[in-house]
Each structure stands twice: as C-alpha cells, then as structure tokens.
Amino acid sequence: MVVNAPMAIAWGADGHSIIAMLADAQLSPAARKEVRQLLALEPGATLPGISTWADEHRIQRPPPGTT
C-alpha cells in the first residue's frame, strides 16, 4: 500500500472528528477519565473538537522542492 501526503491531507476536519469519536468510544474507563481531565482544562473542549488542533496551528511551509 502506498500513501502520499495529499491523500493524508484529504481527511479534513470531518475525517479527524469522526476518527476522534471512534477513538473515544474505544478508550478504557481509566483512559477516558484521563482524557476528560485534560479536556476540562479547556472549557467546552471535546476530543472531536480538538482533533484538528495541530492542523490549524502548524506553520504552513511550501512542500519540499517547490521553492
């Protein structure tokens, strides 16, 4: 199987949110408690809601070899 970066980016916010919901459903009770404690540090935060944080905050750089 070959996956390139443009395919990975195609997930978008909806894809990240769906995966976060699925992951949340698979957490053990202890892990879920820890995640909830971390999310409580940011009022109103949910796992699906923060699933795109890194994409939204990463420094935008041109792809290698394009400059």
PyMOL Python script that loads the backbone (N, CA, C, O; Angstrom):
from pymol import cmd

cmd.read_pdbstr("""\
ATOM      1  N   MET A   1       0.849  -1.174   0.000  1.00  0.00           N
ATOM      2  CA  MET A   1       0.000   0.000   0.000  1.00  0.00           C
ATOM      3  C   MET A   1       0.893   1.234   0.000  1.00  0.00           C
ATOM      4  O   MET A   1       1.851   1.325   0.767  1.00  0.00           O
ATOM      5  N   VAL A   2       0.568   2.160  -0.855  1.00  0.00           N
ATOM      6  CA  VAL A   2       1.316   3.411  -0.941  1.00  0.00           C
ATOM      7  C   VAL A   2       0.378   4.554  -0.596  1.00  0.00           C
ATOM      8  O   VAL A   2      -0.715   4.659  -1.152  1.00  0.00           O
ATOM      9  N   VAL A   3       0.806   5.403   0.315  1.00  0.00           N
ATOM     10  CA  VAL A   3       0.019   6.572   0.705  1.00  0.00           C
ATOM     11  C   VAL A   3       0.928   7.777   0.596  1.00  0.00           C
ATOM     12  O   VAL A   3       2.052   7.768   1.097  1.00  0.00           O
ATOM     13  N   ASN A   4       0.435   8.816  -0.061  1.00  0.00           N
ATOM     14  CA  ASN A   4       1.247  10.029  -0.135  1.00  0.00           C
ATOM     15  C   ASN A   4       0.579  11.145   0.655  1.00  0.00           C
ATOM     16  O   ASN A   4      -0.578  11.026   1.058  1.00  0.00           O
ATOM     17  N   ALA A   5       1.303  12.212   0.870  1.00  0.00           N
ATOM     18  CA  ALA A   5       0.816  13.310   1.717  1.00  0.00           C
ATOM     19  C   ALA A   5      -0.509  13.897   1.256  1.00  0.00           C
ATOM     20  O   ALA A   5      -1.384  14.109   2.094  1.00  0.00           O
ATOM     21  N   PRO A   6      -0.708  14.174  -0.043  1.00  0.00           N
ATOM     22  CA  PRO A   6      -2.005  14.745  -0.431  1.00  0.00           C
ATOM     23  C   PRO A   6      -3.187  13.858  -0.040  1.00  0.00           C
ATOM     24  O   PRO A   6      -4.256  14.365   0.302  1.00  0.00           O
ATOM     25  N   MET A   7      -3.000  12.538  -0.088  1.00  0.00           N
ATOM     26  CA  MET A   7      -4.095  11.653   0.319  1.00  0.00           C
ATOM     27  C   MET A   7      -4.362  11.787   1.814  1.00  0.00           C
ATOM     28  O   MET A   7      -5.516  11.769   2.243  1.00  0.00           O
ATOM     29  N   ALA A   8      -3.325  11.919   2.593  1.00  0.00           N
ATOM     30  CA  ALA A   8      -3.490  12.041   4.039  1.00  0.00           C
ATOM     31  C   ALA A   8      -4.190  13.337   4.413  1.00  0.00           C
ATOM     32  O   ALA A   8      -4.997  13.366   5.342  1.00  0.00           O
ATOM     33  N   ILE A   9      -3.887  14.396   3.699  1.00  0.00           N
ATOM     34  CA  ILE A   9      -4.498  15.694   3.977  1.00  0.00           C
ATOM     35  C   ILE A   9      -5.990  15.682   3.643  1.00  0.00           C
ATOM     36  O   ILE A   9      -6.750  16.487   4.181  1.00  0.00           O
ATOM     37  N   ALA A  10      -6.408  14.787   2.771  1.00  0.00           N
ATOM     38  CA  ALA A  10      -7.789  14.750   2.302  1.00  0.00           C
ATOM     39  C   ALA A  10      -8.798  14.437   3.407  1.00  0.00           C
ATOM     40  O   ALA A  10      -9.999  14.615   3.206  1.00  0.00           O
ATOM     41  N   TRP A  11      -8.336  13.977   4.559  1.00  0.00           N
ATOM     42  CA  TRP A  11      -9.256  13.682   5.644  1.00  0.00           C
ATOM     43  C   TRP A  11     -10.046  14.913   6.046  1.00  0.00           C
ATOM     44  O   TRP A  11     -11.258  14.833   6.246  1.00  0.00           O
ATOM     45  N   GLY A  12      -9.391  16.024   6.165  1.00  0.00           N
ATOM     46  CA  GLY A  12     -10.054  17.256   6.561  1.00  0.00           C
ATOM     47  C   GLY A  12     -10.598  17.188   7.977  1.00  0.00           C
ATOM     48  O   GLY A  12     -10.406  16.201   8.686  1.00  0.00           O
ATOM     49  N   ALA A  13     -11.267  18.235   8.369  1.00  0.00           N
ATOM     50  CA  ALA A  13     -11.792  18.349   9.732  1.00  0.00           C
ATOM     51  C   ALA A  13     -12.827  17.271  10.036  1.00  0.00           C
ATOM     52  O   ALA A  13     -12.841  16.720  11.136  1.00  0.00           O
ATOM     53  N   ASP A  14     -13.688  16.969   9.076  1.00  0.00           N
ATOM     54  CA  ASP A  14     -14.717  15.950   9.319  1.00  0.00           C
ATOM     55  C   ASP A  14     -14.096  14.587   9.587  1.00  0.00           C
ATOM     56  O   ASP A  14     -14.521  13.873  10.494  1.00  0.00           O
ATOM     57  N   GLY A  15     -13.090  14.228   8.798  1.00  0.00           N
ATOM     58  CA  GLY A  15     -12.420  12.940   8.987  1.00  0.00           C
ATOM     59  C   GLY A  15     -11.748  12.845  10.339  1.00  0.00           C
ATOM     60  O   GLY A  15     -11.847  11.824  11.019  1.00  0.00           O
ATOM     61  N   HIS A  16     -11.058  13.916  10.732  1.00  0.00           N
ATOM     62  CA  HIS A  16     -10.406  13.930  12.041  1.00  0.00           C
ATOM     63  C   HIS A  16     -11.440  13.792  13.158  1.00  0.00           C
ATOM     64  O   HIS A  16     -11.223  13.058  14.122  1.00  0.00           O
ATOM     65  N   SER A  17     -12.540  14.485  13.030  1.00  0.00           N
ATOM     66  CA  SER A  17     -13.582  14.447  14.054  1.00  0.00           C
ATOM     67  C   SER A  17     -14.190  13.049  14.175  1.00  0.00           C
ATOM     68  O   SER A  17     -14.421  12.561  15.281  1.00  0.00           O
ATOM     69  N   ILE A  18     -14.444  12.417  13.048  1.00  0.00           N
ATOM     70  CA  ILE A  18     -15.022  11.064  13.059  1.00  0.00           C
ATOM     71  C   ILE A  18     -14.061  10.077  13.716  1.00  0.00           C
ATOM     72  O   ILE A  18     -14.472   9.258  14.538  1.00  0.00           O
ATOM     73  N   ILE A  19     -12.783  10.157  13.353  1.00  0.00           N
ATOM     74  CA  ILE A  19     -11.790   9.261  13.949  1.00  0.00           C
ATOM     75  C   ILE A  19     -11.687   9.509  15.454  1.00  0.00           C
ATOM     76  O   ILE A  19     -11.552   8.562  16.229  1.00  0.00           O
ATOM     77  N   ALA A  20     -11.749  10.765  15.868  1.00  0.00           N
ATOM     78  CA  ALA A  20     -11.692  11.082  17.302  1.00  0.00           C
ATOM     79  C   ALA A  20     -12.889  10.488  18.035  1.00  0.00           C
ATOM     80  O   ALA A  20     -12.743   9.985  19.149  1.00  0.00           O
ATOM     81  N   MET A  21     -14.071  10.541  17.425  1.00  0.00           N
ATOM     82  CA  MET A  21     -15.256   9.940  18.049  1.00  0.00           C
ATOM     83  C   MET A  21     -15.094   8.431  18.179  1.00  0.00           C
ATOM     84  O   MET A  21     -15.438   7.849  19.207  1.00  0.00           O
ATOM     85  N   LEU A  22     -14.567   7.797  17.125  1.00  0.00           N
ATOM     86  CA  LEU A  22     -14.347   6.352  17.171  1.00  0.00           C
ATOM     87  C   LEU A  22     -13.299   5.995  18.228  1.00  0.00           C
ATOM     88  O   LEU A  22     -13.464   5.028  18.971  1.00  0.00           O
ATOM     89  N   ALA A  23     -12.230   6.776  18.287  1.00  0.00           N
ATOM     90  CA  ALA A  23     -11.181   6.528  19.279  1.00  0.00           C
ATOM     91  C   ALA A  23     -11.723   6.701  20.694  1.00  0.00           C
ATOM     92  O   ALA A  23     -11.414   5.908  21.584  1.00  0.00           O
ATOM     93  N   ASP A  24     -12.523   7.728  20.897  1.00  0.00           N
ATOM     94  CA  ASP A  24     -13.105   7.984  22.214  1.00  0.00           C
ATOM     95  C   ASP A  24     -13.941   6.794  22.674  1.00  0.00           C
ATOM     96  O   ASP A  24     -13.924   6.430  23.850  1.00  0.00           O
ATOM     97  N   ALA A  25     -14.666   6.198  21.747  1.00  0.00           N
ATOM     98  CA  ALA A  25     -15.515   5.056  22.085  1.00  0.00           C
ATOM     99  C   ALA A  25     -14.694   3.826  22.474  1.00  0.00           C
ATOM    100  O   ALA A  25     -15.207   2.932  23.147  1.00  0.00           O
ATOM    101  N   GLN A  26     -13.433   3.773  22.060  1.00  0.00           N
ATOM    102  CA  GLN A  26     -12.581   2.618  22.338  1.00  0.00           C
ATOM    103  C   GLN A  26     -11.717   2.780  23.592  1.00  0.00           C
ATOM    104  O   GLN A  26     -11.024   1.843  23.988  1.00  0.00           O
ATOM    105  N   LEU A  27     -11.752   3.949  24.213  1.00  0.00           N
ATOM    106  CA  LEU A  27     -10.923   4.184  25.397  1.00  0.00           C
ATOM    107  C   LEU A  27     -11.372   3.322  26.574  1.00  0.00           C
ATOM    108  O   LEU A  27     -12.562   3.070  26.761  1.00  0.00           O
ATOM    109  N   SER A  28     -10.406   2.883  27.352  1.00  0.00           N
ATOM    110  CA  SER A  28     -10.738   2.185  28.597  1.00  0.00           C
ATOM    111  C   SER A  28     -11.324   3.222  29.556  1.00  0.00           C
ATOM    112  O   SER A  28     -11.119   4.421  29.365  1.00  0.00           O
ATOM    113  N   PRO A  29     -12.039   2.783  30.569  1.00  0.00           N
ATOM    114  CA  PRO A  29     -12.575   3.752  31.536  1.00  0.00           C
ATOM    115  C   PRO A  29     -11.488   4.632  32.157  1.00  0.00           C
ATOM    116  O   PRO A  29     -11.694   5.831  32.347  1.00  0.00           O
ATOM    117  N   ALA A  30     -10.341   4.044  32.472  1.00  0.00           N
ATOM    118  CA  ALA A  30      -9.256   4.833  33.076  1.00  0.00           C
ATOM    119  C   ALA A  30      -8.713   5.864  32.088  1.00  0.00           C
ATOM    120  O   ALA A  30      -8.461   7.011  32.455  1.00  0.00           O
ATOM    121  N   ALA A  31      -8.537   5.449  30.838  1.00  0.00           N
ATOM    122  CA  ALA A  31      -8.038   6.382  29.823  1.00  0.00           C
ATOM    123  C   ALA A  31      -9.061   7.481  29.555  1.00  0.00           C
ATOM    124  O   ALA A  31      -8.700   8.648  29.399  1.00  0.00           O
ATOM    125  N   ARG A  32     -10.332   7.107  29.502  1.00  0.00           N
ATOM    126  CA  ARG A  32     -11.388   8.101  29.274  1.00  0.00           C
ATOM    127  C   ARG A  32     -11.386   9.145  30.387  1.00  0.00           C
ATOM    128  O   ARG A  32     -11.559  10.336  30.125  1.00  0.00           O
ATOM    129  N   LYS A  33     -11.190   8.700  31.627  1.00  0.00           N
ATOM    130  CA  LYS A  33     -11.138   9.628  32.759  1.00  0.00           C
ATOM    131  C   LYS A  33      -9.981  10.604  32.589  1.00  0.00           C
ATOM    132  O   LYS A  33     -10.144  11.805  32.807  1.00  0.00           O
ATOM    133  N   GLU A  34      -8.816  10.098  32.202  1.00  0.00           N
ATOM    134  CA  GLU A  34      -7.645  10.956  31.994  1.00  0.00           C
ATOM    135  C   GLU A  34      -7.889  11.963  30.873  1.00  0.00           C
ATOM    136  O   GLU A  34      -7.553  13.139  31.006  1.00  0.00           O
ATOM    137  N   VAL A  35      -8.471  11.501  29.776  1.00  0.00           N
ATOM    138  CA  VAL A  35      -8.765  12.396  28.651  1.00  0.00           C
ATOM    139  C   VAL A  35      -9.739  13.476  29.091  1.00  0.00           C
ATOM    140  O   VAL A  35      -9.555  14.649  28.766  1.00  0.00           O
ATOM    141  N   ARG A  36     -10.770  13.092  29.823  1.00  0.00           N
ATOM    142  CA  ARG A  36     -11.757  14.079  30.293  1.00  0.00           C
ATOM    143  C   ARG A  36     -11.102  15.119  31.203  1.00  0.00           C
ATOM    144  O   ARG A  36     -11.440  16.301  31.143  1.00  0.00           O
ATOM    145  N   GLN A  37     -10.164  14.677  32.048  1.00  0.00           N
ATOM    146  CA  GLN A  37      -9.469  15.622  32.927  1.00  0.00           C
ATOM    147  C   GLN A  37      -8.640  16.610  32.109  1.00  0.00           C
ATOM    148  O   GLN A  37      -8.602  17.800  32.424  1.00  0.00           O
ATOM    149  N   LEU A  38      -7.986  16.127  31.075  1.00  0.00           N
ATOM    150  CA  LEU A  38      -7.207  17.025  30.213  1.00  0.00           C
ATOM    151  C   LEU A  38      -8.119  17.983  29.451  1.00  0.00           C
ATOM    152  O   LEU A  38      -7.823  19.174  29.347  1.00  0.00           O
ATOM    153  N   LEU A  39      -9.217  17.472  28.924  1.00  0.00           N
ATOM    154  CA  LEU A  39     -10.144  18.326  28.179  1.00  0.00           C
ATOM    155  C   LEU A  39     -10.775  19.384  29.078  1.00  0.00           C
ATOM    156  O   LEU A  39     -11.108  20.474  28.613  1.00  0.00           O
ATOM    157  N   ALA A  40     -10.940  19.075  30.349  1.00  0.00           N
ATOM    158  CA  ALA A  40     -11.545  20.027  31.287  1.00  0.00           C
ATOM    159  C   ALA A  40     -10.686  21.276  31.465  1.00  0.00           C
ATOM    160  O   ALA A  40     -11.176  22.309  31.922  1.00  0.00           O
ATOM    161  N   LEU A  41      -9.416  21.184  31.106  1.00  0.00           N
ATOM    162  CA  LEU A  41      -8.531  22.351  31.207  1.00  0.00           C
ATOM    163  C   LEU A  41      -8.894  23.430  30.186  1.00  0.00           C
ATOM    164  O   LEU A  41      -8.518  24.591  30.344  1.00  0.00           O
ATOM    165  N   GLU A  42      -9.618  23.047  29.151  1.00  0.00           N
ATOM    166  CA  GLU A  42     -10.058  23.977  28.106  1.00  0.00           C
ATOM    167  C   GLU A  42     -11.582  23.921  28.074  1.00  0.00           C
ATOM    168  O   GLU A  42     -12.146  23.002  27.481  1.00  0.00           O
ATOM    169  N   PRO A  43     -12.262  24.884  28.699  1.00  0.00           N
ATOM    170  CA  PRO A  43     -13.723  24.842  28.784  1.00  0.00           C
ATOM    171  C   PRO A  43     -14.386  24.610  27.424  1.00  0.00           C
ATOM    172  O   PRO A  43     -14.081  25.280  26.438  1.00  0.00           O
ATOM    173  N   GLY A  44     -15.288  23.653  27.406  1.00  0.00           N
ATOM    174  CA  GLY A  44     -16.040  23.346  26.196  1.00  0.00           C
ATOM    175  C   GLY A  44     -15.327  22.430  25.221  1.00  0.00           C
ATOM    176  O   GLY A  44     -15.892  22.086  24.183  1.00  0.00           O
ATOM    177  N   ALA A  45     -14.092  22.021  25.526  1.00  0.00           N
ATOM    178  CA  ALA A  45     -13.330  21.175  24.608  1.00  0.00           C
ATOM    179  C   ALA A  45     -13.879  19.753  24.597  1.00  0.00           C
ATOM    180  O   ALA A  45     -14.283  19.215  25.628  1.00  0.00           O
ATOM    181  N   THR A  46     -13.882  19.166  23.422  1.00  0.00           N
ATOM    182  CA  THR A  46     -14.228  17.758  23.247  1.00  0.00           C
ATOM    183  C   THR A  46     -13.122  17.120  22.423  1.00  0.00           C
ATOM    184  O   THR A  46     -12.376  17.819  21.737  1.00  0.00           O
ATOM    185  N   LEU A  47     -13.011  15.807  22.485  1.00  0.00           N
ATOM    186  CA  LEU A  47     -11.984  15.130  21.705  1.00  0.00           C
ATOM    187  C   LEU A  47     -12.188  15.373  20.203  1.00  0.00           C
ATOM    188  O   LEU A  47     -11.226  15.717  19.515  1.00  0.00           O
ATOM    189  N   PRO A  48     -13.405  15.206  19.674  1.00  0.00           N
ATOM    190  CA  PRO A  48     -13.595  15.537  18.261  1.00  0.00           C
ATOM    191  C   PRO A  48     -13.322  17.016  17.964  1.00  0.00           C
ATOM    192  O   PRO A  48     -12.807  17.357  16.899  1.00  0.00           O
ATOM    193  N   GLY A  49     -13.663  17.868  18.892  1.00  0.00           N
ATOM    194  CA  GLY A  49     -13.468  19.302  18.682  1.00  0.00           C
ATOM    195  C   GLY A  49     -12.020  19.727  18.610  1.00  0.00           C
ATOM    196  O   GLY A  49     -11.691  20.693  17.921  1.00  0.00           O
ATOM    197  N   ILE A  50     -11.147  19.017  19.312  1.00  0.00           N
ATOM    198  CA  ILE A  50      -9.729  19.386  19.295  1.00  0.00           C
ATOM    199  C   ILE A  50      -8.921  18.546  18.317  1.00  0.00           C
ATOM    200  O   ILE A  50      -7.707  18.722  18.206  1.00  0.00           O
ATOM    201  N   SER A  51      -9.571  17.646  17.616  1.00  0.00           N
ATOM    202  CA  SER A  51      -8.850  16.714  16.745  1.00  0.00           C
ATOM    203  C   SER A  51      -8.109  17.390  15.596  1.00  0.00           C
ATOM    204  O   SER A  51      -7.213  16.786  15.006  1.00  0.00           O
ATOM    205  N   THR A  52      -8.458  18.607  15.272  1.00  0.00           N
ATOM    206  CA  THR A  52      -7.771  19.308  14.174  1.00  0.00           C
ATOM    207  C   THR A  52      -6.822  20.385  14.683  1.00  0.00           C
ATOM    208  O   THR A  52      -6.294  21.167  13.892  1.00  0.00           O
ATOM    209  N   TRP A  53      -6.600  20.436  15.987  1.00  0.00           N
ATOM    210  CA  TRP A  53      -5.770  21.493  16.565  1.00  0.00           C
ATOM    211  C   TRP A  53      -4.412  21.597  15.886  1.00  0.00           C
ATOM    212  O   TRP A  53      -4.005  22.692  15.496  1.00  0.00           O
ATOM    213  N   ALA A  54      -3.711  20.497  15.738  1.00  0.00           N
ATOM    214  CA  ALA A  54      -2.362  20.546  15.153  1.00  0.00           C
ATOM    215  C   ALA A  54      -2.403  21.059  13.720  1.00  0.00           C
ATOM    216  O   ALA A  54      -1.544  21.843  13.316  1.00  0.00           O
ATOM    217  N   ASP A  55      -3.400  20.622  12.947  1.00  0.00           N
ATOM    218  CA  ASP A  55      -3.518  21.106  11.568  1.00  0.00           C
ATOM    219  C   ASP A  55      -3.779  22.604  11.536  1.00  0.00           C
ATOM    220  O   ASP A  55      -3.250  23.310  10.678  1.00  0.00           O
ATOM    221  N   GLU A  56      -4.577  23.083  12.452  1.00  0.00           N
ATOM    222  CA  GLU A  56      -4.923  24.504  12.475  1.00  0.00           C
ATOM    223  C   GLU A  56      -3.765  25.378  12.928  1.00  0.00           C
ATOM    224  O   GLU A  56      -3.713  26.559  12.583  1.00  0.00           O
ATOM    225  N   HIS A  57      -2.833  24.820  13.697  1.00  0.00           N
ATOM    226  CA  HIS A  57      -1.759  25.617  14.279  1.00  0.00           C
ATOM    227  C   HIS A  57      -0.373  25.353  13.702  1.00  0.00           C
ATOM    228  O   HIS A  57       0.592  26.012  14.089  1.00  0.00           O
ATOM    229  N   ARG A  58      -0.266  24.416  12.799  1.00  0.00           N
ATOM    230  CA  ARG A  58       1.064  24.135  12.259  1.00  0.00           C
ATOM    231  C   ARG A  58       1.499  25.287  11.357  1.00  0.00           C
ATOM    232  O   ARG A  58       0.684  25.972  10.738  1.00  0.00           O
ATOM    233  N   ILE A  59       2.790  25.467  11.310  1.00  0.00           N
ATOM    234  CA  ILE A  59       3.355  26.506  10.450  1.00  0.00           C
ATOM    235  C   ILE A  59       3.231  26.028   9.010  1.00  0.00           C
ATOM    236  O   ILE A  59       3.674  24.934   8.661  1.00  0.00           O
ATOM    237  N   GLN A  60       2.632  26.852   8.200  1.00  0.00           N
ATOM    238  CA  GLN A  60       2.477  26.499   6.796  1.00  0.00           C
ATOM    239  C   GLN A  60       3.799  26.701   6.069  1.00  0.00           C
ATOM    240  O   GLN A  60       4.364  27.795   6.084  1.00  0.00           O
ATOM    241  N   ARG A  61       4.279  25.663   5.445  1.00  0.00           N
ATOM    242  CA  ARG A  61       5.522  25.713   4.679  1.00  0.00           C
ATOM    243  C   ARG A  61       5.249  25.181   3.286  1.00  0.00           C
ATOM    244  O   ARG A  61       4.400  24.309   3.104  1.00  0.00           O
ATOM    245  N   PRO A  62       5.969  25.705   2.300  1.00  0.00           N
ATOM    246  CA  PRO A  62       5.802  25.131   0.961  1.00  0.00           C
ATOM    247  C   PRO A  62       6.349  23.705   0.944  1.00  0.00           C
ATOM    248  O   PRO A  62       7.295  23.403   1.672  1.00  0.00           O
ATOM    249  N   PRO A  63       5.774  22.832   0.134  1.00  0.00           N
ATOM    250  CA  PRO A  63       6.285  21.464   0.056  1.00  0.00           C
ATOM    251  C   PRO A  63       7.754  21.455  -0.361  1.00  0.00           C
ATOM    252  O   PRO A  63       8.183  22.317  -1.128  1.00  0.00           O
ATOM    253  N   PRO A  64       8.524  20.497   0.132  1.00  0.00           N
ATOM    254  CA  PRO A  64       9.940  20.429  -0.240  1.00  0.00           C
ATOM    255  C   PRO A  64      10.115  20.371  -1.754  1.00  0.00           C
ATOM    256  O   PRO A  64       9.366  19.688  -2.453  1.00  0.00           O
ATOM    257  N   GLY A  65      11.096  21.086  -2.237  1.00  0.00           N
ATOM    258  CA  GLY A  65      11.407  21.077  -3.658  1.00  0.00           C
ATOM    259  C   GLY A  65      10.576  22.015  -4.508  1.00  0.00           C
ATOM    260  O   GLY A  65      10.720  22.029  -5.730  1.00  0.00           O
ATOM    261  N   THR A  66       9.699  22.808  -3.881  1.00  0.00           N
ATOM    262  CA  THR A  66       8.851  23.709  -4.670  1.00  0.00           C
ATOM    263  C   THR A  66       9.323  25.148  -4.628  1.00  0.00           C
ATOM    264  O   THR A  66       8.746  26.008  -5.293  1.00  0.00           O
ATOM    265  N   THR A  67      10.367  25.423  -3.855  1.00  0.00           N
ATOM    266  CA  THR A  67      10.850  26.806  -3.792  1.00  0.00           C
ATOM    267  C   THR A  67      12.186  26.945  -4.466  1.00  0.00           C
ATOM    268  O   THR A  67      12.744  28.042  -4.509  1.00  0.00           O
TER     269      THR A  67
END
""", "prot")
cmd.dss("prot")
cmd.show_as("cartoon", "prot")
cmd.util.cbc("prot")
cmd.orient("prot")
